[in-house]
Amino acid sequence: MEVFEVGVTAAGWLVVAYLIGMASLQPAMGKLGDRLGRRPLILGGLVYFGVVSLGAALATGFGVLLFFRIHQAIAGALITPNGRALIREIVPQERRGSRFGLVSAAISLAAAFGPPLGGMLVYLADWDAIFYVNLVFIVPTLFIGHKVLPHQKGRSDKTRFDLAGAFLMLIVLSGTAGLLIQTRDSEADRLTLVGGIGLVVLTVFFLRYELRRPNPVFQPRFFLHRTFAAANS
């Protein structure tokens, strides 16, 4: 905000755009991993994340920074679902609970450690340090991944990819975020009401559409599973 002279709403999109990109693209990237195999998407995603992190660190304007931030989300969406799917595929069933628990604990620890590390880097260096530091983690991760990630063939799937479902989910998530962070004035309140009604209608249509798909990108029936629904809630 200080360097690029932008307000809170604009700066908020650096966080929101990343979260929307990750949330909307992970199901699609997981499906892609089913067909192409996990290894190339994980390693490719790491390289992709490193390149766009460097681009973000060198950004000369807010628009450029937001552009690379969105690409970070795309790269992260390549890695995350395929990493989790790989655990399910290679770990014996009796050990999956403990392995998933270990990974989840590591992610939670990293998420807790990240903000104070970012604050320290900004204090000691500058805002771009929080993007440069990604390379410190990505380079050894790439080396380890290249050595240990198994070579697997993707599964053939004759059903068409649910491209429309992925696009609808992106619109629903983006619309929700836009309604939540837009400026609150009298005109915005009227727009919020109209947009909210439209968003509810679109969400219902999206869920009904996905329920009819033989191979949906988002499966609402998962939420009939009590444990899954409780964890996500």
N, C-alpha and C positions, 0 to 999 in steps of 0.2 A: 504493500500500500504506500509506503514512504518512497520507495525508489521509483515506482511507475506512476505515482500520484493517482491512485484509483480508490474508490470508496469501498465500504464494507460489503455491499451487495455484489459488486464486480469481483472483489477478492474471494468472496465465498464460493464463486464458481470454480476456483482452483481445487477446492475440496469436493464440491458437489459433482462436478463433471467427472472427476476420477471415480467416485462412488457409483455414479450412474453407469459409466462405461464398464466397470467391473461387474456390477450386478446384472446388467442386460446382456453382456457378451459371454459370461462364463458358461451358461448352458449351451450356447452355440459352439464355443470352443471345445467344450467337453464332447459334444457330438462329433466335431471334426477329429478329435483325438481317437474316437472309436473307429473312425475310418482310416486314418493315416498312421496311427500308432502314437504312443505317448512321447517317446524320446525326441523325435524331431521338433515337436511343438514346445516341449520344455526347454530344450537347448536353444531353439530359435527364439523363443520368448525371452530368454535371458540376454541373448545378444541384442535383440530389439530393445529391451528395457535399458541396457547399457548405453546404446546409441542415443536414444531419445532423452535419457537423463543428461548426457553430455550436451545435447541440444538445448535442454531447459536451462542448464547452468550458463550457457552462452547467450541466452535470450536477451535481446536488446529492447524489447517492449512487452507489454502485458499480453497482447494478442498472441505474440509468438510463444510466450511462456505457457499460455492456456492451450495452444495447439500441441505443444510437446507433452503437456500434462495429460491431455486426452489420449495421446499415443502411449503414454506410460500405462494408462488403464487398459488399453488394448493388449499390450505386452503382458501385463499382470494377469489378464483374463486368459491368455494362452497357457500360462504356467500353473495357476492355482487349481483348476478343476482336473487337469491332467496329472498333476502331482498326487492329488488325493485318489484319483482313479487307479493310478499305478500301485498305490499301497493296497487297494482292494484286490488288484489282479495278481500281485506277486507274493503277498503275505498269506500264510496258511490261515484258514478260517478261525482256528482256536486262538490265534495271536493277534487278530485284527483289532480287537477292542483295545488292547494295551498299546499297540503301535499307533492307532488313531489318537488315543489319549496322549501319547508322548508328543506327537506332532502338534496337537491342539495346545498342549501346555507350552511348547516352544514358541508357537505363534502368539499366544497370549503374553508370554514373557517379553517377546520382541516388541509387541504393540505397546506394552507398558514402558519399555526402555526407550522407544523411539522418540517420543515428545521431549523428554529432558535432554537426550542426545542432540536433537535438532535445535533446541534452545541454546545449548552450550556452543554448538557450531556457529549459529548466527551471532552469538555474543562475541566469540573469539575471532571469527572471520567475517562472513557476510552471508546474505541469503542464498547465494549460489552454492555454498558449501554443502547444503543439505541435498543437493543433486549430485555434486562431485563424489560425495561419500558413498553413493550407490555403487560406484565402480570398485570400491574397496571390497565390497561383499560379492559383487557379480563375478569378478575375475576368478577367485578361488572356487566359487560355486560352479562355474563353467568347467573348470579343470576337473573337479570331482565328478560332476555329472557326466562328462565325456568318458570318464573311466568306469563308472559304476552303473549308469542307467542301462537297462537291458534293451537289446534290439528286439522289437516285436512287430509283427505284421498287423496292420489294421484289419478290422472285421468288415467283410463285404456286407453292404446294406442296400437292398434294392428300393427301399422306400425313399421318397423324395425328402430332402432336407426342409425343415419347417422355417423357411426364410420369412414368410409373412408373419409367423408367430414371433420370431426374433425381432422383427421391425415393430410390431405392435407393442411388445414389452418395452422396447426402447422409448416409444412415444409415451406410454403410461408412466414410466419412471421419470422421464424428463418433464412431463407435464406436472406431475406431483411436486417435483423439486421446484419448478418455476412458480407454482402457486404458493409454496411455503416461503420463498425468499423474496418475492416481489415487494415493492414499496407499498406501505399501507397508507393510501389516501382515499378520498371519497370515490374517485373514479376506479381506483384499484379494487376497492371493496366490491363494486358492482361487477367488475371483470372477474374477480375471484369467485363470486357466486355463480356466474354463468360458466366460467371455466371449470369449477368444481362439479357442477351438474354434468357437463360434457365429459369430464374425466370419469365420473362414476359410470355413465353409460358406456364409455369406451372400455373400461375395465371389465364390466359384465360381458360385453361382446367378446373381449379377449379371452376370458375364462371359458366361455361357452365354445369359442372357436377351438381352443386347445383341448377341451374335453372330447371333441369330435375327431381330433387328429389321431391317426394310428401311431405316430412317432413324434409327439409334440416336443418342442424345445423347452417348454415349461409344463410340468405335470401336476395339475391341481390335486389329483387323487392322492399324492404323497401326504397331503395334510390330513387325510383320514387316518393315518398312522399316528397314534396318540403321542408317542415319544418324539417323533419328528416334528409334529405340530407344536408341542410344548417347547422344544429346544429353539425353534425358530421364533416363537412368540416371545 
